[in-house]
Amino acid sequence: MINVGVIGVGYWGPNIIRNFDGFEGANMMMCSDLRPERLAFIRKKFPTIQTTPDYSEIIHSSSIDAVAICTPVFTHYEIAKAALQAGKHVLLEKPMTSTSAQAEELVELAGKKKVTLMLDHTFIYTGAVRLIKKYLDAGEIGDVYYFDSVRINLGLFQHDVNVIWDLAPHDIAIMDFLLNRKPEAVVATGSDHVGQGLEDVAYLTIYFPDHLIAHIHVNWLSPVKLRQTIIAGAKKMIVWDDNLPQDKIKIYDAGITVNRSKDEIYDTLIQYRTGDMFAPKVPLTEALSAEVAHFVECIEKGVKPLTNGQAGVNMVRILEASEKSIKARGKEIRL
């Protein structure tokens, strides 16, 4: 039985608590938050859980084996470092840290302490993403040409991070997991329409070797909420619309065939292929429940998490590069 403490019970923390509390392999023991009203909310909803305003009580408790950190990103490094130094296994909300140097330090520390460091990249544990990964790994899509993702809505405006740091981590985590390729460079553009120095609309382009390209559009100023990803391959193309109640994933037997003459480049012939569409059944499992179970399994068996510390480092590097590129009006930043 893994004894768990949760630090931060604002928006996401209670969801983490609910899943640990309902998992047979874990004992949800304690949580902390600076706001008395949030602790009162937890005590009412989960009467058996101890509460404290001081997160160090959780970190230094000899009864706690693992800590989930659900606080603002600028606090992640300090809290996670303290937890790892105390020998605790850590489940850390995304983005991992404010800088890639901090993220790399946490990965190194977790290795030295021989404890599990796992990132809360929740979408990786959804039935939809796991199913898409299955098709990609089986080669049914063929060589991937591009990854295109849109995550837009009206609000919620953040006060400490821009729209890329707020929304794009979801898409970057999905992209990193599905493509499993090392990016070469980032180009990003964006604009702040509110005047608080934080971009509320942004476009992010990520370049990979062999002409593979990824594009992510994030926006707090859209009249509609869109959650759509397109992955185009040489054989087939996938469209994933997470807003749909059913048939979230559609696989199209569509694409192009290029025939080139050996003599003249002008003789290149492009033929278009439009075949059937297939909508596979997506497993209906709660992603966070699967994530919590995986975290406990990694601790018990000493195995590497699916969303390990390196996945967190990869994400922060792209976020850092995006911010540099935006400030330089779309300058390419090498990774």
Secondary structure, 3 states (H helix, E strand, C coil): CEEEEEECCCCCHHHHHHHHHCCCCEEEEEEECCCHHHHHHHHHHCCCCEEECCHHHHHCCCCCCEEEECCCHHHHHHHHHHHHHCCCEEEEECCCCCCHHHHHHHHHHHHHHCCCEEEECHHHHCHHHHHHHHHHHCCCCCCEEEEEEEEEEECCCCCCCCHHHHHHHHHHHHHHHHHCCCCCEEEEEEECCCCCCCCCEEEEEEECCCCCEEEEEEECEEEEEEEEEEEEECCCEEEEECCCCCCCEEEEEEEEEEECCCCCHHHCEEEEEEEEEECCCCCCCCHHHHHHHHHHHHHHHCCCCCCEHHHHHHHHHHHHHHHHHHHCCCCCEEC
